[in-house]
Amino acid sequence: MTRMHYAMSTPASADPDREFTAMMIPHHQGAIDMAVLQLRYGKDERLRRLAQGIIVEQQQEIRLMEQIAHELENNQDRPREEAR
């Protein structure tokens, strides 16, 4: 958990999209790490099933956020869409 909290302590910026991915990726990784521990040592079958689902879903979301963050980096000169 210390690793997750450290990775989430990013300096504030003017770009909430980049801040979101910079903080949520380690948050999701922390959830995956905890779920792995549940699978390794937990006994309750309901929690083990939940942990397995968390691993799959959070890994998919991390990949999506990494892709979006990469696209944001490559398109930083383009104007951002305004909120509707």
Buried (B, 14 or more C-beta within 10 A) or exposed (E): EEEBEEBBEEEEEEEEEBBEBBBBBBBBBBBBBBBBEBBEEBEEEEEBEBBBEBBEBBEEBBEEBEEBBEEBEEEEEEEEEEEE
